[in-house]
Amino acid sequence: MKLKLVTFALYIGAYMLVISIVKQFNLNEDEMQLCIFLALFWLSWILILPNRKDFKNNEFLGLLLNYVVITVVSVCIFLYQ
């Protein structure tokens, strides 16, 4: 339970850090939303890594591949809007 609270606190801190970093760049609203989404999406990997031992090798690589595919699809959707 303690590890989950620490992980959650780290995730919230990372969320605030990502927003403050992204706001420093002169991006339009859509670009800023995409950057924040992708950063938080990949930061959610922090929540998965402690449980990595519970996955078999193929499951972990499959999950990583899902993250990569969702990232690529998100960027492609953004570019072709």
Summary of the structure (lengths in Angstrom):
residues: 81
radius of gyration: 14.9
end to end distance: 42.3
largest distance: 43.3
contacts: 182
relative contact order: 0.12
helix: 88%
strand: 0%
